[in-house]
Structures are given as C-alpha cells and as structure tokens.
C-alpha cells in the first residue's frame, strides 16, 4: 500500500490560515494521490471527518550551481499539497503524532 500522507505542512502561511480557520490543515501528499484517497487516509490516521480537500500540484524547478569545476544543473522534485477542511469542532494535534 502506498503512503498517501507524507508530512504535515507547517509554514508561516499555513499557520496563519489555521489560526483564522481552525478546521483547516495542510499536508504534503503523494503526487499520485487523489482527493478521495487523501480523505480516507486522514480518517484512518486521525479519526476525523473531512468536509473538503483542495489540492495543488507543483512542478520541480530547474536549479543551477556554479562551482570551480564547472556548472551543474538539476531539478528539484515535484510535489503535491492538500488543504483539508474538517467538520466543525474537530481538530488534529499534529505535534502529538510526531
């Protein structure tokens, strides 16, 4: 079975959203996961009811590094994040699951 939830999304922007709307949480998820699989994985892991799932897919960026031996080019990996809205009154304690 593939792992759908990779890690919680803890950034300044996501923390601000969670403070204003305490039922919204962000997660980095598998690129191949769909909204139904994300909702099922959250229900199994945290025992919460999911109202909606919004997903965003990001392409990998091309990065170039200059060294003494020349120039190296590469790509950062692509990733997908999900903003999940829970039923009113429910919450996820992300730091206790770590």
N, C-alpha and C positions, 0 to 999 in steps of 0.2 A: 504494500500500500504506500502510495506517495505521500509525502508530508505536504499538506496544504498551507498551514501557517508556519512561516519561517521565524519571524520575530515581531514583537510589538514595535510600532513606530513612535519613538519618543524624540520629538523635535520641539523647537520653540513654537512653531506654528500649530502643531497638533496639540500641544499642551494648552495653548490659548483657546483652541476650539473646544477641547474637553472641559475647560473651566466655564465657558459660556453655555455650552450644551452638555451637561454631564452624562448623557446617554450615548455620546459619540466617541468611538475609539478607532485608532489607526493601526494597521498591521501590514507588514511586508509579507506577501503571499507568493506562492509558486506561480510562475508565468503561465502555466497551462491550466491553472485552477479557474473555474467559473464561479459565478455568484452563488449558485446553489451549493456547490461543494464547500465554499467558504462559510456559508451559514451553518451547514451541517457540522463542520469541524469546530466552529465556535460553540455550538450547542453541546457537542460531546465533551469538549475540553473544559469549558467554563460553566456549563449548565445554565445558559441564559437563552432568552427568546429574542431572535433577531428580527427587526422590523424591515430594515433595508440595508443593502450593500451597494456602495458605489466604488467602482474600480478604475484605476488609472495605470496604463502601461507606459513605461519609459524606455526609450531606445538607449543603447550604450553610446557613450561619447568617444570620439577619437582623441587620444592623448598623444603628445609628442614630448620626448625627453631628450635634451641635448647634453651629451657627456663629452669627455676628452676623446673618446674613441669614435665618436660619430653620433648620429641621430637615430633614436629608436622610436618607432610608432607602435601603438597598440590601441585596444579598445577596452572601455570599462564594461562590465556585464549589464545586460538589460534586466529590468526588474519590474515588478507589479506591486502596487499598494492598494489597499482596500480601506475605505472609511465605512465603519459599521455603525448603524444606529440600533440601539437596543430598545426593548419595551420600557415604558415609563416606570421609573422606580428601581430598575435593575442596574447593576454596575459590575465592572470587572476590576479586581485588585491585581494589577499587572505585576507589581513588585513582590507580592507574596508567592507567585508562581515561579519566580526565577530560581 
